[in-house]
Amino acid sequence: MGQRLCFALDLVDDAALIAEYEARHAPGAVWPAVTAYIRARGFLDMEIWRTGDRMVMIAEVAADFPRPAPEPPENTDWEALMWRFQKALPHAAQGEKWLPMTRIFSLGEQ
């Protein structure tokens, strides 16, 4: 059984860049080597949600996440391309992108 993880990242606040970023994430648009690498690392499912320039990634991951997997050159190229659209959160370390979020509430635990 896996677990759910959430991550946050911002986009450059530019409508044209945001539209292009979304188009590059449309069904079938992400490079196959990138999605294969994501799956190889132990992601079972992943969604990215956006409001304004803020994004939240919700990921279901395998119990043994993160799995070791060789990173294909396409993934490095994809990540470099995505920096054109993405903007690190103010509290991120240098070069750090998607920051893990801490769950602070669960309705099921109330």
N, CA, C and O atoms as a MOPAC input file, in Angstrom:
PM7 MOZYME 1SCF
protein

 N      0.83900 1    -1.19100 1     0.00000 1
 C      0.00000 1     0.00000 1     0.00000 1
 C      0.87500 1     1.24100 1     0.00000 1
 O      1.90600 1     1.27600 1     0.67100 1
 N      0.47300 1     2.24700 1    -0.74100 1
 C      1.26200 1     3.45900 1    -0.86100 1
 C      0.81300 1     4.54100 1     0.09800 1
 O      0.09300 1     4.29600 1     1.06600 1
 N      1.25500 1     5.72400 1    -0.20000 1
 C      0.90200 1     6.87800 1     0.60700 1
 C      0.68300 1     8.07200 1    -0.30600 1
 O      1.12300 1     8.06600 1    -1.45500 1
 N      0.00700 1     9.09700 1     0.20000 1
 C     -0.22600 1    10.32100 1    -0.55100 1
 C      0.75400 1    11.37900 1    -0.07100 1
 O      0.92600 1    11.58900 1     1.13000 1
 N      1.39000 1    12.03900 1    -1.02300 1
 C      2.29900 1    13.14200 1    -0.73600 1
 C      1.82200 1    14.36500 1    -1.50500 1
 O      1.25200 1    14.23700 1    -2.58900 1
 N      2.05200 1    15.54700 1    -0.95100 1
 C      1.71000 1    16.79700 1    -1.62900 1
 C      2.94100 1    17.69400 1    -1.67900 1
 O      3.74300 1    17.73800 1    -0.74600 1
 N      3.06500 1    18.40400 1    -2.79200 1
 C      4.19100 1    19.29200 1    -3.02300 1
 C      3.66500 1    20.61800 1    -3.57100 1
 O      2.58500 1    20.66000 1    -4.16000 1
 N      4.41800 1    21.69300 1    -3.38100 1
 C      4.00700 1    23.00900 1    -3.87600 1
 C      5.14300 1    23.64500 1    -4.67300 1
 O      6.32300 1    23.41400 1    -4.40900 1
 N      4.75000 1    24.45100 1    -5.65400 1
 C      5.69500 1    25.19500 1    -6.48900 1
 C      4.91800 1    26.33900 1    -7.13600 1
 O      3.71100 1    26.22300 1    -7.34700 1
 N      5.58400 1    27.41800 1    -7.44600 1
 C      4.94700 1    28.54100 1    -8.12500 1
 C      5.34600 1    28.57700 1    -9.59000 1
 O      6.34200 1    27.98100 1   -10.00200 1
 N      4.54800 1    29.28800 1   -10.35600 1
 C      4.85900 1    29.57300 1   -11.75400 1
 C      5.21300 1    31.04800 1   -11.88700 1
 O      4.82900 1    31.86600 1   -11.05100 1
 N      5.93700 1    31.37600 1   -12.92900 1
 C      6.16400 1    32.77500 1   -13.26400 1
 C      4.78600 1    33.36700 1   -13.54500 1
 O      4.00500 1    32.78700 1   -14.30000 1
 N      4.48600 1    34.50300 1   -12.95100 1
 C      3.15600 1    35.09800 1   -13.05900 1
 C      3.00000 1    35.81700 1   -14.39500 1
 O      3.02800 1    37.04500 1   -14.46800 1
 N      2.83600 1    35.02000 1   -15.45100 1
 C      2.69800 1    35.52800 1   -16.81400 1
 C      1.67000 1    34.63100 1   -17.51300 1
 O      1.89000 1    33.42700 1   -17.64900 1
 N      0.55200 1    35.21200 1   -17.95400 1
 C     -0.54500 1    34.41000 1   -18.50300 1
 C     -0.11400 1    33.55700 1   -19.68800 1
 O     -0.54500 1    32.41000 1   -19.80500 1
 N      0.71900 1    34.08600 1   -20.56100 1
 C      1.15400 1    33.32300 1   -21.73700 1
 C      2.03200 1    32.14200 1   -21.31800 1
 O      1.88900 1    31.04200 1   -21.85200 1
 N      2.93600 1    32.36800 1   -20.37000 1
 C      3.78500 1    31.27600 1   -19.90000 1
 C      2.97000 1    30.21600 1   -19.16300 1
 O      3.22600 1    29.02100 1   -19.31500 1
 N      1.99400 1    30.64400 1   -18.36900 1
 C      1.14700 1    29.68900 1   -17.65800 1
 C      0.35900 1    28.85000 1   -18.65800 1
 O      0.23700 1    27.63800 1   -18.48500 1
 N     -0.17300 1    29.47900 1   -19.69700 1
 C     -0.92200 1    28.74300 1   -20.72500 1
 C     -0.01700 1    27.73000 1   -21.41900 1
 O     -0.43800 1    26.60200 1   -21.67600 1
 N      1.21900 1    28.11700 1   -21.72600 1
 C      2.14900 1    27.18800 1   -22.36900 1
 C      2.52200 1    26.04700 1   -21.42300 1
 O      2.62600 1    24.89800 1   -21.85200 1
 N      2.72300 1    26.35300 1   -20.14700 1
 C      3.03200 1    25.31500 1   -19.16600 1
 C      1.90400 1    24.29300 1   -19.10500 1
 O      2.15100 1    23.08800 1   -19.10200 1
 N      0.67400 1    24.77400 1   -19.05700 1
 C     -0.46500 1    23.86500 1   -19.02100 1
 C     -0.53700 1    23.02900 1   -20.29500 1
 O     -0.82300 1    21.83300 1   -20.23200 1
 N     -0.28200 1    23.64100 1   -21.44700 1
 C     -0.30100 1    22.89400 1   -22.71100 1
 C      0.76100 1    21.79600 1   -22.71400 1
 O      0.53100 1    20.71100 1   -23.24800 1
 N      1.92200 1    22.07500 1   -22.11900 1
 C      2.99600 1    21.07400 1   -22.06500 1
 C      2.67400 1    19.94200 1   -21.09000 1
 O      3.36100 1    18.92000 1   -21.07700 1
 N      1.63000 1    20.12000 1   -20.27400 1
 C      1.20300 1    19.08400 1   -19.33600 1
 C     -0.13800 1    18.46500 1   -19.72500 1
 O     -0.70600 1    17.69100 1   -18.95500 1
 N     -0.64300 1    18.79300 1   -20.89500 1
 C     -1.89900 1    18.21200 1   -21.36900 1
 C     -1.70400 1    16.70900 1   -21.60200 1
 O     -0.57200 1    16.25200 1   -21.76300 1
 N     -2.80200 1    15.93600 1   -21.62100 1
 C     -2.67400 1    14.50000 1   -21.85600 1
 C     -1.85800 1    14.20200 1   -23.12100 1
 O     -2.16100 1    14.69800 1   -24.20600 1
 N     -0.81900 1    13.38000 1   -22.95100 1
 C      0.04400 1    12.99100 1   -24.05500 1
 C      1.15600 1    13.96900 1   -24.38900 1
 O      1.98100 1    13.68500 1   -25.25700 1
 N      1.19800 1    15.12900 1   -23.71400 1
 C      2.18700 1    16.15400 1   -24.06100 1
 C      3.52200 1    15.98500 1   -23.33700 1
 O      4.56100 1    16.38400 1   -23.86200 1
 N      3.50600 1    15.40300 1   -22.14300 1
 C      4.76000 1    15.21300 1   -21.40300 1
 C      5.54800 1    14.10800 1   -22.10100 1
 O      4.99000 1    13.08800 1   -22.50300 1
 N      6.84600 1    14.32700 1   -22.23600 1
 C      7.70000 1    13.38800 1   -22.95900 1
 C      7.60400 1    11.99100 1   -22.33000 1
 O      7.66200 1    11.86200 1   -21.10700 1
 N      7.45800 1    10.95200 1   -23.15100 1
 C      7.32300 1     9.58500 1   -22.63200 1
 C      8.44900 1     9.15100 1   -21.69600 1
 O      8.19100 1     8.45500 1   -20.71400 1
 N      9.67300 1     9.54100 1   -21.97200 1
 C     10.78500 1     9.15700 1   -21.08800 1
 C     10.62600 1     9.78600 1   -19.71000 1
 O     11.04900 1     9.20800 1   -18.70900 1
 N     10.02000 1    10.96500 1   -19.65600 1
 C      9.80200 1    11.65400 1   -18.38100 1
 C      8.74800 1    10.91700 1   -17.56900 1
 O      8.95100 1    10.65500 1   -16.38300 1
 N      7.62800 1    10.58000 1   -18.19300 1
 C      6.58600 1     9.87800 1   -17.44700 1
 C      7.05300 1     8.47600 1   -17.04200 1
 O      6.68700 1     7.98600 1   -15.97400 1
 N      7.85100 1     7.83700 1   -17.88300 1
 C      8.38500 1     6.51200 1   -17.51800 1
 C      9.30000 1     6.63100 1   -16.29900 1
 O      9.26300 1     5.77600 1   -15.41300 1
 N     10.11300 1     7.67500 1   -16.24600 1
 C     11.01200 1     7.88900 1   -15.10800 1
 C     10.21100 1     8.17300 1   -13.82900 1
 O     10.55300 1     7.67900 1   -12.75500 1
 N      9.15600 1     8.96200 1   -13.95200 1
 C      8.29900 1     9.25500 1   -12.79700 1
 C      7.73900 1     7.95100 1   -12.23500 1
 O      7.77400 1     7.72000 1   -11.02600 1
 N      7.23100 1     7.11500 1   -13.11100 1
 C      6.68000 1     5.82900 1   -12.67100 1
 C      7.75600 1     4.93100 1   -12.07900 1
 O      7.52300 1     4.26000 1   -11.07300 1
 N      8.93300 1     4.91500 1   -12.69700 1
 C     10.03000 1     4.07200 1   -12.21000 1
 C     10.45800 1     4.47500 1   -10.79600 1
 O     10.91500 1     3.63000 1   -10.02600 1
 N     10.31700 1     5.73800 1   -10.45400 1
 C     10.69200 1     6.22100 1    -9.12200 1
 C      9.67100 1     5.82800 1    -8.05200 1
 O      9.92600 1     5.99900 1    -6.86000 1
 N      8.51600 1     5.30100 1    -8.47100 1
 C      7.53400 1     4.83900 1    -7.50000 1
 C      6.27200 1     5.66400 1    -7.41500 1
 O      5.46200 1     5.46100 1    -6.51100 1
 N      6.08800 1     6.59000 1    -8.33600 1
 C      4.82300 1     7.34100 1    -8.37300 1
 C      3.76900 1     6.44200 1    -9.00200 1
 O      3.94400 1     5.96500 1   -10.12300 1
 N      2.67500 1     6.21000 1    -8.28400 1
 C      1.57300 1     5.40700 1    -8.79000 1
 C      0.56100 1     6.27100 1    -9.53400 1
 O     -0.03900 1     5.83900 1   -10.51900 1
 N      0.38200 1     7.48100 1    -9.05400 1
 C     -0.49400 1     8.45800 1    -9.69600 1
 C     -0.02200 1     9.84100 1    -9.27200 1
 O      0.59200 1    10.00300 1    -8.21700 1
 N     -0.31100 1    10.82700 1   -10.09600 1
 C      0.11000 1    12.19700 1    -9.80600 1
 C     -0.85000 1    13.15300 1   -10.48800 1
 O     -1.23800 1    12.94600 1   -11.63800 1
 N     -1.22400 1    14.19000 1    -9.77900 1
 C     -2.01200 1    15.27400 1   -10.35500 1
 C     -1.35600 1    16.58800 1    -9.96300 1
 O     -0.78600 1    16.71100 1    -8.87900 1
 N     -1.44200 1    17.57100 1   -10.85800 1
 C     -0.99100 1    18.92800 1   -10.54600 1
 C     -2.20900 1    19.83000 1   -10.66600 1
 O     -2.90400 1    19.82600 1   -11.68300 1
 N     -2.45900 1    20.60100 1    -9.61700 1
 C     -3.56200 1    21.55400 1    -9.55700 1
 C     -2.96500 1    22.95900 1    -9.49700 1
 O     -1.87000 1    23.15500 1    -8.97100 1
 N     -3.70100 1    23.93900 1   -10.04400 1
 C     -3.19100 1    25.31200 1   -10.08100 1
 C     -4.28400 1    26.29400 1    -9.70500 1
 O     -5.44900 1    26.12000 1   -10.06300 1
 N     -3.89000 1    27.32600 1    -8.97900 1
 C     -4.70200 1    28.52200 1    -8.78700 1
 C     -3.76700 1    29.70700 1    -8.94200 1
 O     -2.76100 1    29.80000 1    -8.23700 1
 N     -4.08200 1    30.60200 1    -9.84500 1
 C     -3.16500 1    31.71700 1   -10.11100 1
 C     -1.81600 1    31.16900 1   -10.52400 1
 O     -1.71900 1    30.37500 1   -11.46000 1
 N     -0.76800 1    31.59600 1    -9.82100 1
 C      0.57500 1    31.09900 1   -10.13800 1
 C      1.06200 1    30.05300 1    -9.13300 1
 O      2.23500 1    29.68200 1    -9.15400 1
 N      0.17600 1    29.57300 1    -8.25400 1
 C      0.53100 1    28.55300 1    -7.26000 1
 C      0.08400 1    27.18400 1    -7.75700 1
 O     -1.04000 1    27.02800 1    -8.23200 1
 N      0.96000 1    26.19900 1    -7.64600 1
 C      0.62400 1    24.82900 1    -8.02000 1
 C      0.78200 1    23.90500 1    -6.81900 1
 O      1.62500 1    24.12400 1    -5.95000 1
 N     -0.05000 1    22.86700 1    -6.79100 1
 C      0.04100 1    21.81300 1    -5.80100 1
 C      0.05500 1    20.48900 1    -6.55000 1
 O     -0.79800 1    20.23800 1    -7.40200 1
 N      1.01500 1    19.65400 1    -6.23100 1
 C      1.09000 1    18.31800 1    -6.79500 1
 C      0.61400 1    17.33600 1    -5.73400 1
 O      1.09000 1    17.34900 1    -4.59900 1
 N     -0.32900 1    16.48800 1    -6.11800 1
 C     -0.82200 1    15.43000 1    -5.24000 1
 C     -0.34600 1    14.12100 1    -5.85300 1
 O     -0.65900 1    13.81700 1    -7.00500 1
 N      0.40600 1    13.35300 1    -5.08600 1
 C      1.00300 1    12.13200 1    -5.61100 1
 C      0.67300 1    10.94500 1    -4.72100 1
 O      0.77000 1    11.01800 1    -3.49600 1
 N      0.28700 1     9.86900 1    -5.35200 1
 C      0.16800 1     8.58200 1    -4.67700 1
 C      1.44600 1     7.83400 1    -5.01300 1
 O      1.76900 1     7.63100 1    -6.18400 1
 N      2.17300 1     7.42500 1    -3.97800 1
 C      3.46100 1     6.78200 1    -4.20400 1
 C      3.48700 1     5.39700 1    -3.57100 1
 O      2.76300 1     5.11600 1    -2.61600 1
 N      4.32800 1     4.55200 1    -4.11700 1
 C      4.49000 1     3.19500 1    -3.61300 1
 C      5.11500 1     3.22500 1    -2.22100 1
 O      5.74700 1     4.20700 1    -1.82900 1
 N      4.92900 1     2.13900 1    -1.48700 1
 C      5.48100 1     2.03800 1    -0.13600 1
 C      6.99800 1     2.16700 1    -0.13300 1
 O      7.57800 1     2.62300 1     0.85200 1
 N      7.64600 1     1.77200 1    -1.22400 1
 C      9.11000 1     1.84900 1    -1.29300 1
 C      9.60500 1     3.11400 1    -2.01300 1
 O     10.74400 1     3.15900 1    -2.47800 1
 N      8.75400 1     4.13000 1    -2.10200 1
 C      9.14800 1     5.40500 1    -2.70400 1
 C     10.15800 1     6.11800 1    -1.82100 1
 O     10.01500 1     6.07200 1    -0.59900 1
 N     11.16900 1     6.77300 1    -2.37200 1
 C     11.51500 1     6.82800 1    -3.78200 1
 C     12.38800 1     5.64100 1    -4.18700 1
 O     13.33600 1     5.28300 1    -3.48900 1
 N     12.05800 1     5.05700 1    -5.29700 1
 C     12.82900 1     3.93900 1    -5.82600 1
 C     14.03700 1     4.46700 1    -6.59700 1
 O     13.93700 1     5.48400 1    -7.28400 1
 N     15.17000 1     3.78800 1    -6.49000 1
 C     16.30700 1     4.19100 1    -7.32100 1
 C     16.01900 1     3.85600 1    -8.78000 1
 O     15.55500 1     2.75900 1    -9.09200 1
 N     16.29200 1     4.78700 1    -9.65300 1
 C     16.09700 1     4.56900 1   -11.08900 1
 C     17.06700 1     5.47900 1   -11.82700 1
 O     17.25800 1     6.63100 1   -11.43700 1
 N     17.67700 1     4.97400 1   -12.88200 1
 C     18.58400 1     5.84100 1   -13.65300 1
 C     17.79600 1     6.96000 1   -14.33400 1
 O     16.77700 1     6.71700 1   -14.98200 1
 N     18.28700 1     8.18200 1   -14.17300 1
 C     17.59800 1     9.33800 1   -14.76500 1
 C     17.95900 1     9.45200 1   -16.23500 1
 O     19.13500 1     9.58200 1   -16.57600 1
 N     16.95800 1     9.40500 1   -17.11400 1
 C     17.25200 1     9.54100 1   -18.54000 1
 C     17.61700 1    10.98400 1   -18.87500 1
 O     17.16600 1    11.90600 1   -18.19600 1
 N     18.41800 1    11.18900 1   -19.90200 1
 C     18.79400 1    12.56600 1   -20.28700 1
 C     17.56900 1    13.42400 1   -20.60500 1
 O     17.59400 1    14.63700 1   -20.39300 1
 N     16.49900 1    12.80700 1   -21.11100 1
 C     15.28500 1    13.56400 1   -21.41900 1
 C     14.70100 1    14.21200 1   -20.16800 1
 O     14.13200 1    15.30100 1   -20.24600 1
 N     14.83600 1    13.55800 1   -19.02200 1
 C     14.30600 1    14.14300 1   -17.79200 1
 C     15.07900 1    15.39500 1   -17.40200 1
 O     14.49300 1    16.39400 1   -16.98400 1
 N     16.39400 1    15.33100 1   -17.54000 1
 C     17.22300 1    16.50700 1   -17.25400 1
 C     16.84000 1    17.65900 1   -18.17900 1
 O     16.72300 1    18.80200 1   -17.73900 1
 N     16.64600 1    17.35300 1   -19.46000 1
 C     16.24700 1    18.37700 1   -20.42700 1
 C     14.86300 1    18.94000 1   -20.10000 1
 O     14.63800 1    20.14600 1   -20.20300 1
 N     13.93600 1    18.05900 1   -19.70400 1
 C     12.58000 1    18.48100 1   -19.34100 1
 C     12.63000 1    19.43300 1   -18.14500 1
 O     12.00500 1    20.49300 1   -18.15900 1
 N     13.37800 1    19.04300 1   -17.11400 1
 C     13.46100 1    19.88600 1   -15.91400 1
 C     14.06700 1    21.24700 1   -16.23700 1
 O     13.61300 1    22.26300 1   -15.71100 1
 N     15.08100 1    21.28200 1   -17.09000 1
 C     15.68300 1    22.56000 1   -17.49100 1
 C     14.65400 1    23.41600 1   -18.23500 1
 O     14.57100 1    24.62400 1   -18.01300 1
 N     13.88200 1    22.79500 1   -19.10700 1
 C     12.84700 1    23.51300 1   -19.84900 1
 C     11.77400 1    24.05700 1   -18.90100 1
 O     11.29800 1    25.17900 1   -19.07200 1
 N     11.40200 1    23.26000 1   -17.91100 1
 C     10.34000 1    23.67600 1   -16.99400 1
 C     10.74100 1    24.88600 1   -16.15700 1
 O      9.87000 1    25.64600 1   -15.73500 1
 N     12.04300 1    25.08700 1   -15.90300 1
 C     12.48500 1    26.25900 1   -15.13500 1
 C     12.11100 1    27.55400 1   -15.84100 1
 O     12.06400 1    28.60700 1   -15.20500 1
 N     11.84400 1    27.49700 1   -17.14000 1
 C     11.40800 1    28.69400 1   -17.86900 1
 C     10.06700 1    29.18400 1   -17.32600 1
 O      9.78000 1    30.38100 1   -17.34600 1
 N      9.26000 1    28.26100 1   -16.84600 1
 C      7.91000 1    28.56300 1   -16.38500 1
 C      7.80400 1    28.63300 1   -14.86600 1
 O      6.95300 1    29.34000 1   -14.32600 1
 N      8.66300 1    27.90400 1   -14.19000 1
 C      8.54400 1    27.72500 1   -12.74500 1
 C      9.35000 1    28.76000 1   -11.96600 1
 O     10.35400 1    29.29200 1   -12.43800 1
 N      8.86800 1    29.01800 1   -10.76100 1
 C      9.53100 1    29.96300 1    -9.86300 1
 C      9.55800 1    29.31400 1    -8.48300 1
 O      8.51600 1    28.96500 1    -7.92800 1
 N     10.74000 1    29.16000 1    -7.94700 1
 C     10.88800 1    28.50600 1    -6.64600 1
 C     10.13900 1    29.29000 1    -5.56900 1
 O     10.02900 1    30.51400 1    -5.63200 1
 N      9.63400 1    28.56400 1    -4.59200 1
 C      8.99500 1    29.21300 1    -3.44700 1
 C     10.04300 1    30.01300 1    -2.67600 1
 O     11.22000 1    29.65400 1    -2.69000 1
 N      9.63500 1    31.08700 1    -2.00600 1
 C     10.60100 1    31.94500 1    -1.31500 1
 C     11.48100 1    31.21500 1    -0.30000 1
 O     12.62900 1    31.60800 1    -0.09300 1
 N     10.97200 1    30.17100 1     0.33100 1
 C     11.74300 1    29.46100 1     1.35100 1
 C     12.48200 1    28.23200 1     0.79900 1
 O     13.01900 1    27.43900 1     1.57300 1
 N     12.51300 1    28.06800 1    -0.52200 1
 C     13.21900 1    26.93700 1    -1.14200 1
 C     14.72000 1    27.16300 1    -1.11800 1
 O     15.19200 1    28.29900 1    -1.17500 1
 N     15.45600 1    26.07900 1    -1.03600 1
 C     16.91200 1    26.14800 1    -1.15900 1
 C     17.27400 1    26.40600 1    -2.62700 1
 O     16.45200 1    26.20000 1    -3.51900 1
 N     18.47400 1    26.84500 1    -2.86100 1
 C     18.94800 1    27.12000 1    -4.22100 1
 C     18.72300 1    25.89400 1    -5.10900 1
 O     19.16200 1    24.79400 1    -4.77400 1
 N     18.04000 1    26.08400 1    -6.23900 1
 C     17.80200 1    25.01200 1    -7.18900 1
 C     16.68600 1    24.05000 1    -6.81000 1
 O     16.39900 1    23.11900 1    -7.56300 1
 N     16.05400 1    24.25100 1    -5.66500 1
 C     14.99800 1    23.35200 1    -5.20200 1
 C     13.66700 1    23.74500 1    -5.83600 1
 O     13.29600 1    24.91900 1    -5.84300 1
 N     12.95700 1    22.75900 1    -6.36300 1
 C     11.68000 1    23.01600 1    -7.03200 1
 C     10.51000 1    22.62600 1    -6.14400 1
 O     10.17900 1    23.32900 1    -5.18900 1
 N      9.89400 1    21.50600 1    -6.46500 1
 C      8.70900 1    21.05200 1    -5.74700 1
 C      9.03900 1    20.79500 1    -4.28900 1
 O      9.83100 1    19.90500 1    -3.97900 1
 N      8.44000 1    21.56600 1    -3.39000 1
 C      8.69000 1    21.39500 1    -1.95900 1
 C      7.60300 1    20.52700 1    -1.33900 1
 O      6.41800 1    20.72300 1    -1.60900 1
 N      8.00400 1    19.56700 1    -0.50700 1
 C      7.00400 1    18.73800 1     0.15600 1
 C      6.18600 1    19.57500 1     1.12600 1
 O      6.70200 1    20.47200 1     1.79400 1
 N      4.89700 1    19.25800 1     1.18600 1
 C      3.98500 1    19.93500 1     2.09800 1
 C      3.72800 1    19.03700 1     3.29700 1
 O      3.80200 1    17.81200 1     3.19200 1
 N      3.43000 1    19.64000 1     4.41900 1
 C      3.13200 1    18.90900 1     5.65100 1
 C      1.62900 1    18.92300 1     5.86900 1
 O      1.01300 1    19.98900 1     5.87900 1
 N      1.03700 1    17.75700 1     6.04400 1
 C     -0.39200 1    17.68100 1     6.32200 1
 C     -0.61000 1    18.20200 1     7.73700 1
 O      0.04900 1    17.76200 1     8.67900 1
 N     -1.53800 1    19.13900 1     7.87600 1
 C     -1.83200 1    19.70100 1     9.19400 1
 C     -3.25000 1    19.40600 1     9.66300 1
 O     -3.60300 1    19.72200 1    10.79900 1
 N     -4.08200 1    18.79300 1     8.78700 1
 C     -5.45300 1    18.49300 1     9.14900 1
 C     -5.93400 1    17.28500 1     8.37200 1
 O     -5.59800 1    17.12100 1     7.20000 1
 N     -6.71400 1    16.44400 1     9.01500 1
 C     -7.37900 1    15.32000 1     8.37500 1
 C     -8.76400 1    15.21600 1     8.95300 1
 O     -8.91500 1    15.02400 1    10.15900 1
 N     -9.77900 1    15.33700 1     8.12500 1
 C    -11.15700 1    15.22700 1     8.59000 1
 C    -11.40400 1    13.86100 1     9.22300 1
 O    -12.13500 1    13.74900 1    10.20700 1
 N    -10.78900 1    12.82200 1     8.65100 1
 C    -10.96700 1    11.48700 1     9.17400 1
 C    -10.41700 1    11.28300 1    10.58100 1
 O    -10.79700 1    10.33700 1    11.27100 1
 N     -9.53300 1    12.16300 1    10.99800 1
 C     -8.95400 1    12.06000 1    12.33900 1
 C     -9.68200 1    12.91800 1    13.36500 1
 O     -9.29700 1    12.94000 1    14.53400 1
 N    -10.72100 1    13.62000 1    12.94700 1
 C    -11.46100 1    14.50500 1    13.84900 1
 C    -12.57200 1    13.76200 1    14.55300 1
 O    -13.29900 1    14.35100 1    15.35200 1

